[in-house]
Amino acid sequence: MNMDAHRKDLYPDVTASGGLGPAMREAAQLRGCDTGLGPWAVDVVSIQTARGFLSVDPATEERLFRLSVGIPGFDWEIGSTGDLGLLVEAVAAWREGIPLDELEPYLNRT
């Protein structure tokens, strides 16, 4: 099985939206969240925040969105979820300055 076919099975909502960026924008709009995601983002999602760059990496082995934050010289995964709605809520919360330990309602800590 090729990776594209595998991803389509795991992320039918993302595929139907035209990529991770559009899917996140739709989910954020439905939930009233401001993720700061630019309209140009399609498959690669990187969001600049006052606390570093957030990036979203969909897993290939299971439905899981990994959320990482990077600052110059340092990058770490802050959590993950299989729920696109919880993902956009976590991104919005991070952008609003919510502490890492308060993201647990949205993300599984790694």
C-alpha positions as a Markdown table, in Angstrom:
| # | Residue | x | y | z |
|---|---|---|---|---|
| 1 | Met | 0.0 | 0.0 | 0.0 |
| 2 | Asn | 1.4 | 3.4 | -0.9 |
| 3 | Met | 1.6 | 6.2 | 1.7 |
| 4 | Asp | -1.0 | 8.4 | 0.0 |
| 5 | Ala | -3.6 | 5.7 | 0.0 |
| 6 | His | -2.8 | 4.9 | 3.7 |
| 7 | Arg | -3.2 | 8.6 | 4.6 |
| 8 | Lys | -6.5 | 8.9 | 2.8 |
| 9 | Asp | -7.8 | 6.0 | 4.9 |
| 10 | Leu | -6.7 | 7.7 | 8.1 |
| 11 | Tyr | -7.6 | 11.3 | 7.2 |
| 12 | Pro | -10.7 | 11.2 | 5.0 |
| 13 | Asp | -11.8 | 14.6 | 6.4 |
| 14 | Val | -8.4 | 16.2 | 5.6 |
| 15 | Thr | -8.4 | 14.7 | 2.1 |
| 16 | Ala | -12.0 | 15.9 | 1.5 |
| 17 | Ser | -11.0 | 19.5 | 2.5 |
| 18 | Gly | -8.0 | 19.6 | 0.2 |
| 19 | Gly | -5.2 | 19.2 | 2.7 |
| 20 | Leu | -4.4 | 19.7 | 6.4 |
| 21 | Gly | -4.4 | 23.5 | 6.2 |
| 22 | Pro | -7.9 | 23.8 | 4.7 |
| 23 | Ala | -9.2 | 21.1 | 7.1 |
| 24 | Met | -7.7 | 23.0 | 10.1 |
| 25 | Arg | -9.2 | 26.3 | 8.9 |
| 26 | Glu | -12.7 | 24.7 | 8.5 |
| 27 | Ala | -12.5 | 23.0 | 12.0 |
| 28 | Ala | -11.3 | 26.3 | 13.5 |
| 29 | Gln | -14.2 | 28.2 | 11.9 |
| 30 | Leu | -16.7 | 25.6 | 13.2 |
| 31 | Arg | -15.3 | 25.9 | 16.7 |
| 32 | Gly | -14.8 | 29.7 | 16.7 |
| 33 | Cys | -11.0 | 29.4 | 17.1 |
| 34 | Asp | -8.3 | 31.6 | 15.8 |
| 35 | Thr | -5.3 | 29.4 | 14.9 |
| 36 | Gly | -3.4 | 32.1 | 13.0 |
| 37 | Leu | -3.1 | 29.7 | 10.1 |
| 38 | Gly | -2.5 | 31.5 | 6.8 |
| 39 | Pro | -4.7 | 30.9 | 3.8 |
| 40 | Trp | -1.7 | 29.7 | 1.7 |
| 41 | Ala | -1.1 | 26.6 | 4.0 |
| 42 | Val | -2.2 | 23.4 | 2.4 |
| 43 | Asp | -0.2 | 20.3 | 3.5 |
| 44 | Val | 2.6 | 21.8 | 5.5 |
| 45 | Val | 1.3 | 23.5 | 8.6 |
| 46 | Ser | 3.6 | 25.9 | 10.5 |
| 47 | Ile | 2.1 | 28.7 | 12.5 |
| 48 | Gln | 4.2 | 31.6 | 14.0 |
| 49 | Thr | 3.2 | 32.5 | 17.5 |
| 50 | Ala | 4.7 | 34.7 | 20.2 |
| 51 | Arg | 5.9 | 31.5 | 21.8 |
| 52 | Gly | 7.6 | 29.9 | 18.8 |
| 53 | Phe | 6.6 | 28.2 | 15.7 |
| 54 | Leu | 3.9 | 25.5 | 16.0 |
| 55 | Ser | 3.9 | 22.7 | 13.5 |
| 56 | Val | 1.5 | 19.9 | 12.9 |
| 57 | Asp | 2.6 | 16.5 | 11.7 |
| 58 | Pro | 0.1 | 13.8 | 10.8 |
| 59 | Ala | 1.2 | 10.3 | 11.7 |
| 60 | Thr | 1.3 | 7.7 | 9.0 |
| 61 | Glu | 0.7 | 4.6 | 11.1 |
| 62 | Glu | -2.4 | 5.8 | 12.9 |
| 63 | Arg | -4.8 | 8.8 | 12.9 |
| 64 | Leu | -2.8 | 11.2 | 15.0 |
| 65 | Phe | -1.9 | 14.9 | 14.7 |
| 66 | Arg | 1.4 | 15.6 | 16.5 |
| 67 | Leu | 1.8 | 19.2 | 17.6 |
| 68 | Ser | 5.3 | 20.5 | 18.1 |
| 69 | Val | 6.7 | 23.9 | 19.0 |
| 70 | Gly | 10.1 | 25.2 | 17.9 |
| 71 | Ile | 12.2 | 28.1 | 18.9 |
| 72 | Pro | 15.7 | 28.8 | 17.4 |
| 73 | Gly | 17.9 | 25.8 | 18.4 |
| 74 | Phe | 15.1 | 23.8 | 20.1 |
| 75 | Asp | 12.1 | 21.8 | 18.9 |
| 76 | Trp | 9.8 | 19.5 | 20.9 |
| 77 | Glu | 6.5 | 17.7 | 20.6 |
| 78 | Ile | 4.0 | 19.1 | 23.1 |
| 79 | Gly | 1.2 | 16.6 | 22.5 |
| 80 | Ser | -1.0 | 14.8 | 20.0 |
| 81 | Thr | -4.6 | 14.1 | 19.3 |
| 82 | Gly | -6.6 | 12.2 | 16.7 |
| 83 | Asp | -9.4 | 14.8 | 16.8 |
| 84 | Leu | -9.0 | 17.7 | 14.4 |
| 85 | Gly | -11.3 | 19.9 | 16.5 |
| 86 | Leu | -9.3 | 19.4 | 19.6 |
| 87 | Leu | -6.1 | 20.1 | 17.6 |
| 88 | Val | -7.3 | 23.5 | 16.5 |
| 89 | Glu | -8.5 | 24.3 | 20.0 |
| 90 | Ala | -5.0 | 23.4 | 21.3 |
| 91 | Val | -3.4 | 25.7 | 18.7 |
| 92 | Ala | -5.7 | 28.6 | 19.6 |
| 93 | Ala | -5.1 | 28.0 | 23.3 |
| 94 | Trp | -1.3 | 28.0 | 22.8 |
| 95 | Arg | -1.5 | 31.2 | 20.8 |
| 96 | Glu | -3.5 | 32.8 | 23.6 |
| 97 | Gly | -0.7 | 32.0 | 26.1 |
| 98 | Ile | -2.2 | 29.1 | 27.9 |
| 99 | Pro | 0.5 | 27.1 | 29.8 |
| 100 | Leu | 1.6 | 23.8 | 28.5 |
| 101 | Asp | 0.2 | 21.8 | 31.4 |
| 102 | Glu | -3.2 | 23.3 | 30.7 |
| 103 | Leu | -3.4 | 21.9 | 27.2 |
| 104 | Glu | -4.2 | 18.4 | 28.6 |
| 105 | Pro | -7.9 | 18.7 | 27.8 |
| 106 | Tyr | -6.9 | 19.0 | 24.1 |
| 107 | Leu | -3.8 | 16.9 | 23.7 |
| 108 | Asn | -2.3 | 13.7 | 24.9 |
| 109 | Arg | 1.1 | 14.5 | 26.4 |
| 110 | Thr | 4.1 | 12.7 | 24.9 |
